[in-house]
Structures are given as C-alpha cells and as structure tokens.
Amino acid sequence: MLLRTFGGSLLIAVLGLALGLIYGGGTGLALVAILGILEISLSFDNAVVNATVLVRMSPFWQKIFLTVGVAIAVFGMRLVFPLLIVGITAKLNPVEAIRLALEKGDPDKKGTYGYLLAQAHPAIAAFGGMFLLMLFLDFMFEEREITWLSFIEKPLARIGKLDQLSVVIALGTLAAAAYTLGESADTAQSDRISTILVAGVLGLATYLLVNGLGEFFDTDDEDDESEETEGGEIEYTLDKPKATHVVGKAALFLFLYLEVLDASFSFDGVVGAFAITSDPIIIAIGLGVGAMFIRSLTVFLVRKGTLSEYVYLEHGALWAIGALSIVLLITIEYEVPEVVTGLIGVGFIGLALISSIVRNRRAADSDESSDDSGDEQRPRPRPAPAQT
C-alpha cells in the first residue's frame, strides 16, 4: 500500500535530487532537499483538505489529479506562475521575465526577479488569503453532526444561518487588511491599497465561482445519474458507492477547485523559497518534489479511510487554513517566518489527531462497558437437578 501510493513520489524525489546535483552541485542537491521539506511542512494541512474533496471523485479523476494535476502544480504554480506574476507587475514580455529569472539576482536588490516577485507579494497574499478565508468560513458556518471545538463551532454554525455571512465577513476582513497593512514607502499608498482590494476581491470571486459551479453541476449530474441507474444496470466498483462520487461537469469543476486550492496553499511556499535561494530552477525542482509527496499523501488518506476513522482531522485542517489565511494577510506588511506557518498547520492537525484518537478510545471503552453490563444482567442458567 505504502510503496504503491508513494512509489511515484520517491522516484520523483530521487530524480529531483539528481537534477539538483547536476544543475547546482552539492549546493543544489542540499537546496532541493530543503525546499522539498519546506513544501511538505507548509502544505501538510493541504493534503487533509484535498482528501476531503478527492474522496468524492472517481478513480479516473483521482488519476487525473495525480497526473495532469501534478503537472499544473509543479510546472504551472512553481515555475510558470512566478514568471507570470513578475512579467505582469514589471510589464515585461515572457522572454525578458525568463532572462531576468535565470540571472539569479539578489532578492533585496531592486530590479531583480526575486525583488519584483516580493513586490507582487501583497497582491498574491490578498488573493490566496481571501480564497482560503472563504473556505474556512463556509466550513465553520455550516451545521455539522460532529464538531471538534464545540464551544466555538456550534455558535458559529447557528449564526451561519444568516445568508451570505461568510462573504460579508471576508469582505470586511479584506477592507481592514488593505487599509491597515497597505502602507508602503516604495509605492503610492492609494495604489497599493487598490491592488490589495482588487486581488482580494478576485480571490473571493474565484472561490465563489469554482465552488458554485461545482455544486451546480453536482446537483445536475446527480439527477441524470438517478435516472440512468434506476434499473441497477450500472455497477459500482469503488470502496464507496459510485453514487457518492461526482461525475461529468461536476467532477471537472471539483478538479479545478482542487487546483485553485493547491495554488492558494503554494503562494507562501513559492515566495518564501526566495529566502532560501533566488534560483527559479532549484525552487521549481524542490517545491515540485514536495508537491508530489503532498499529492501522494492525499491519495493515501483517501484509500486508507483515515478521515472517517479520525473524524476531527478535517476540522483541524480547516482551522489551520483559517490561521493560514490570516497569516497570508499579515504578510502583506510583515514578514512571517515559514517555520511559524508550518508549525501552525502541523499543530492544528496534530491536536485534531490526538482528539480523534481519544474519541475513538472512549467510544471503544463505552462499547466494552455496555457489553459487560449486558452480560451481568443476562440471567444465568440454573443447574440441572441431581439425578438419584
């Protein structure tokens, strides 16, 4: 099971380390390893959240997630996306952006690739922060049978009955972040605030669009499927009944939702990687290795049924997402060490895992005690009379 799930990731890791060694010698090898570990630590909560979505997808779309999705994650988000951001913000054509990236300039020096990417960070943080914040708020405002931090989650679920409350809170948070963290000595304050507001609104709109389209086509496909399967002619071959898996357009938009979610998680890793090296090739290789492991971990969680066994893991991951969204907004003005971001995610998930284990043990003890009490109350057979 482990080898089948993580075999591809291990192979990619070996190839990535080899490429790092060939490209940059011993230093390149070490940097690829460090960046891979950085990506895994920052995105561990991403794997848990991805698993809650991937469990609704059929094996076909799970394979798409591990093939096409990996290509998008590694080459799109870790290599092409930074080039695109630098090209747009600095008004450079693609050739100039690539040339600037390959120069490996000092990120603290004006005009370099790393410096331009850092200048674009407020917009990146606003977009990713709002997307993740909406994900967290929608989860918290939904009524659930099982709650983890009940003293917080239950009141939030009650007030969540107000229509579009998550959108109102998200927009209020964006406005507060833009006008309190949008000050800058390098650019006009009004321009910076406008950039943050526009990027944040785009992040919110992207979430609403992708999530809404997924739900719309999910309902539509369920209606079609119920008519087609009424006769019971279609067989279901997965661990879960196929009726629980989205198909058609719904599956496509669910896949797109996963990719945008991964992109939002990768923002801090891509920008934070420049604190370790300014070489975009090494960054793409190292973060790509980590992204592959995160995807394999996502599939492992789905196949092992970990989320159903440890029911608080999803809650811990969503709380970590809420914290990460706030951290991203804070990084508009202040630098937050990557180790802090990683520890927040690991901390929430670790606590949720421990809480799940304690819950399972209490449930097992309760079942055993009920069985024991049942045995005590059951009348014992009377001994047969002695024969004379």
C-alpha positions in Angstrom: 0.0 0.0 0.0 2.7 2.5 1.0 5.0 1.6 -1.9 2.1 1.7 -4.4 1.0 5.1 -3.2 4.3 6.8 -2.5 6.4 5.0 -5.1 6.0 7.7 -7.7 6.8 10.4 -5.2 10.0 8.6 -4.1 11.0 8.3 -7.8 10.4 12.0 -8.4 12.4 12.8 -5.3 15.4 10.8 -6.5 15.2 12.4 -9.9 14.8 15.9 -8.4 17.8 15.4 -6.1 19.8 14.1 -9.1 18.8 17.2 -11.2 19.7 19.5 -8.3 23.1 17.8 -8.1 23.7 18.0 -11.9 22.4 21.6 -12.1 24.0 23.1 -8.9 26.4 20.6 -7.5 26.3 19.7 -3.8 24.7 23.1 -3.0 21.9 22.4 -5.5 21.3 19.0 -4.0 21.0 20.4 -0.5 18.7 23.2 -1.6 16.3 20.8 -3.4 16.1 18.7 -0.2 15.5 21.7 2.0 12.8 23.2 -0.3 11.1 19.8 -0.6 10.9 19.5 3.2 9.7 23.2 3.4 6.8 22.5 0.9 5.7 19.4 2.8 5.7 21.1 6.1 3.8 24.1 4.8 1.2 22.0 2.9 0.5 19.1 5.2 -2.9 20.6 6.0 -3.5 20.9 2.3 -3.3 17.2 2.0 -6.0 16.7 4.6 -8.3 19.2 2.9 -7.6 17.8 -0.5 -8.5 14.4 0.7 -12.0 15.6 1.8 -12.6 16.7 -1.8 -10.8 13.8 -3.5 -12.9 11.2 -1.7 -15.8 12.4 -3.7 -14.0 11.8 -7.0 -13.9 8.6 -9.0 -10.6 6.7 -9.7 -10.4 8.3 -13.1 -10.4 11.8 -11.7 -8.1 10.7 -8.9 -5.6 9.7 -11.6 -6.1 13.0 -13.4 -5.3 14.7 -10.0 -2.1 12.7 -9.8 -1.0 13.3 -13.4 -2.4 16.4 -15.0 -2.8 18.0 -11.6 0.8 17.4 -10.7 2.0 19.0 -14.0 -0.1 22.0 -13.2 1.1 22.1 -9.6 4.8 21.7 -10.4 5.3 23.5 -13.7 2.3 25.8 -13.5 2.4 27.1 -10.0 6.0 26.6 -9.0 7.7 27.7 -12.3 5.3 29.5 -14.7 3.2 31.4 -12.1 6.1 33.3 -10.6 7.3 34.2 -14.1 3.8 35.4 -15.0 3.5 37.5 -11.9 6.9 39.2 -12.4 6.1 39.8 -16.1 2.7 41.4 -15.3 3.8 43.5 -12.4 7.1 44.7 -14.1 5.4 44.9 -17.5 7.9 42.5 -19.1 7.4 40.2 -22.0 7.9 36.4 -21.3 11.4 36.3 -22.8 12.5 39.2 -20.6 10.9 37.6 -17.5 12.7 34.3 -18.1 16.0 36.1 -18.8 15.6 38.0 -15.5 14.8 34.8 -13.6 17.9 33.0 -14.9 20.1 35.8 -13.8 19.5 34.7 -10.1 19.7 38.3 -8.8 19.7 39.3 -5.2 16.1 39.5 -3.9 17.0 42.6 -1.9 18.3 44.4 -5.0 15.8 46.5 -7.0 15.1 45.2 -10.5 15.9 41.6 -9.8 13.5 38.7 -10.3 13.3 37.9 -6.6 12.7 41.6 -5.7 9.9 42.0 -8.3 8.2 38.9 -7.0 8.5 40.2 -3.4 6.9 43.5 -4.6 4.0 41.5 -6.0 3.5 39.6 -2.8 0.8 41.8 -1.3 -1.5 41.0 -4.3 -0.6 37.3 -4.1 -1.2 37.2 -0.4 -4.6 39.1 -0.7 -5.8 36.7 -3.4 -4.7 33.5 -1.6 -5.7 34.8 1.8 -9.3 35.6 0.7 -9.7 32.2 -1.1 -8.6 30.3 2.0 -10.6 32.5 4.3 -13.8 31.8 2.4 -13.1 28.1 2.6 -12.7 28.3 6.3 -15.8 30.4 6.9 -18.0 28.3 4.8 -16.9 25.2 6.8 -17.4 26.9 10.1 -20.8 28.4 9.3 -22.2 25.0 8.2 -24.1 22.9 10.7 -22.4 19.6 11.3 -23.3 16.5 13.3 -19.7 16.2 14.6 -17.9 19.2 16.0 -14.3 19.4 17.3 -14.0 22.7 19.2 -17.7 22.7 20.0 -17.7 25.8 22.2 -16.7 27.8 19.1 -18.1 25.7 16.2 -21.6 25.3 17.4 -22.3 29.0 17.9 -20.7 29.8 14.5 -23.0 27.2 12.9 -26.0 28.9 14.5 -25.1 32.4 13.2 -24.1 30.9 9.9 -27.8 30.6 9.1 -27.6 34.3 8.0 -27.4 34.3 4.2 -24.0 35.2 2.7 -22.5 35.9 6.2 -19.1 34.4 5.1 -18.9 36.8 2.1 -19.7 39.8 4.4 -17.1 38.8 7.0 -14.5 38.1 4.2 -15.0 41.5 2.6 -14.8 43.2 6.0 -11.6 41.4 6.7 -10.2 42.4 3.3 -11.0 46.0 3.8 -9.4 46.1 7.3 -6.3 44.3 6.0 -6.0 46.7 3.0 -6.3 49.9 5.0 -4.2 48.8 8.0 -1.5 46.8 6.2 -1.5 48.6 2.9 1.0 51.3 3.8 4.3 51.3 1.8 7.2 53.7 1.4 8.0 52.4 -2.1 4.7 52.9 -3.9 1.8 55.3 -3.6 -0.4 54.2 -0.7 -3.6 54.5 -2.6 -2.2 52.3 -5.5 -1.1 49.7 -3.0 -4.5 49.6 -1.3 -6.3 49.4 -4.6 -4.1 46.5 -5.7 -4.8 44.6 -2.4 -8.5 45.2 -2.7 -8.7 44.1 -6.3 -6.6 41.0 -5.7 -8.7 40.1 -2.6 -12.0 40.5 -4.4 -10.7 38.3 -7.3 -9.7 35.6 -4.8 -13.2 35.7 -3.2 -14.9 35.7 -6.6 -12.7 32.8 -7.8 -13.8 30.8 -4.7 -17.5 31.6 -5.3 -17.3 30.8 -9.0 -15.5 27.5 -8.8 -17.3 26.3 -5.7 -20.7 27.4 -7.1 -20.2 25.8 -10.5 -19.1 22.5 -8.8 -22.2 22.4 -6.7 -24.5 23.4 -9.6 -23.2 20.6 -11.9 -23.0 18.2 -9.0 -26.8 18.5 -8.5 -27.4 18.3 -12.2 -25.4 15.2 -12.6 -27.0 13.5 -9.6 -30.4 14.0 -11.2 -29.2 12.5 -14.5 -27.5 9.6 -12.7 -30.5 8.7 -10.7 -32.5 8.2 -13.9 -29.8 6.2 -15.6 -29.2 3.9 -12.6 -32.8 3.3 -11.6 -32.7 -0.2 -13.2 -29.5 -1.0 -11.4 -27.6 -1.8 -14.6 -24.5 0.3 -13.7 -22.1 -1.4 -11.3 -20.1 0.5 -8.7 -16.6 -0.7 -8.2 -15.1 1.6 -5.6 -14.6 1.5 -1.9 -17.6 3.8 -1.6 -20.7 3.5 -3.7 -20.3 5.4 -7.0 -23.4 7.4 -6.2 -21.3 9.4 -3.7 -18.8 10.3 -6.5 -19.3 13.3 -8.7 -19.2 12.8 -12.4 -19.2 14.8 -15.6 -19.0 18.5 -15.4 -19.2 18.4 -11.6 -16.1 16.3 -11.4 -14.3 18.7 -13.8 -15.1 21.8 -11.6 -14.2 19.8 -8.5 -10.8 19.2 -10.1 -10.5 22.9 -10.9 -11.4 23.7 -7.3 -8.7 21.4 -6.1 -6.1 23.1 -8.3 -7.1 26.6 -7.2 -6.9 25.4 -3.6 -3.5 24.0 -4.2 -2.4 27.2 -5.8 -3.6 29.2 -2.7 -1.6 26.9 -0.5 1.5 27.2 -2.6 1.7 31.1 -2.6 3.6 31.3 0.7 5.9 28.4 -0.3 6.8 30.0 -3.6 7.5 33.4 -2.2 9.2 32.0 1.0 11.5 29.9 -1.1 13.3 33.0 -2.3 14.5 33.5 1.3 16.5 30.2 0.7 17.6 30.7 -2.9 16.9 33.0 -5.8 17.4 30.4 -8.5 13.9 29.7 -10.0 15.0 26.3 -11.4 16.1 25.0 -8.0 12.9 26.4 -6.5 10.7 24.6 -9.1 12.5 21.3 -8.6 12.5 21.5 -4.7 8.9 22.6 -4.4 7.8 20.2 -7.1 9.3 17.3 -5.1 7.3 18.4 -2.0 4.1 18.9 -4.0 4.3 15.4 -5.3 4.6 14.0 -1.8 1.6 16.1 -0.7 -0.5 14.6 -3.5 0.5 11.1 -2.7 -0.3 11.7 0.9 -3.7 13.0 -0.2 -4.4 9.7 -2.0 -3.1 7.7 0.9 -5.6 9.4 3.3 -8.4 8.6 0.9 -7.5 5.0 0.3 -7.0 4.3 4.0 -10.2 5.9 5.0 -8.2 8.0 7.5 -10.7 10.9 7.6 -13.6 8.6 8.5 -11.5 6.9 11.2 -10.1 10.1 12.7 -13.1 12.4 12.4 -11.5 15.6 13.8 -8.7 15.7 11.2 -10.8 17.7 8.7 -11.7 20.2 11.4 -8.1 20.6 12.4 -7.1 21.1 8.8 -9.8 23.8 8.3 -8.7 25.6 11.4 -5.2 25.5 10.1 -6.5 27.0 6.8 -8.2 29.8 8.7 -5.0 30.6 10.6 -3.0 30.4 7.3 -5.4 32.9 5.6 -4.8 35.4 8.4 -1.1 34.8 8.2 -1.2 35.5 4.5 -3.0 38.8 5.0 -0.5 39.7 7.7 2.4 39.1 5.3 1.1 41.9 3.2 3.1 44.2 5.5 5.0 42.0 7.9 7.3 39.0 7.3 6.2 35.8 9.0 8.9 33.0 9.1 8.0 29.9 7.1 8.7 27.8 10.2 5.8 29.6 12.0 3.4 28.9 9.2 4.4 25.3 9.0 4.1 24.8 12.8 0.6 26.3 12.8 -0.6 23.7 10.3 1.1 20.8 11.9 0.0 21.9 15.4 -3.7 22.1 14.5 -3.7 18.7 12.7 -1.7 17.1 15.5 -4.2 18.3 18.1 -7.1 17.1 15.9 -5.4 13.7 15.5 -4.9 13.3 19.3 -8.5 14.4 19.9 -9.7 11.8 17.3 -7.7 9.0 19.0 -9.1 10.0 22.4 -12.6 10.0 21.0 -12.1 6.5 19.4 -10.8 5.1 22.7 -13.7 6.5 24.7 -16.1 5.0 22.2 -14.4 1.6 22.4 -14.4 1.7 26.2 -18.1 2.7 26.2 -18.9 -0.3 23.9 -17.0 -2.7 26.1 -18.7 -1.4 29.3 -22.1 -1.8 27.7 -21.3 -5.3 26.6 -20.1 -6.1 30.2 -23.2 -4.7 31.8 -25.4 -6.7 29.3 -23.6 -9.9 30.4 -24.2 -9.1 34.1 -27.9 -8.5 33.6 -28.4 -11.6 31.5 -29.9 -14.4 33.8 -27.5 -17.3 34.3 -28.8 -20.8 33.6 -30.0 -22.8 36.6 -28.1 -26.0 37.3 -29.9 -29.2 36.4 -31.2 -31.2 39.4 -29.1 -34.1 40.5 -30.2 -37.5 39.4 -30.9 -40.1 42.0 
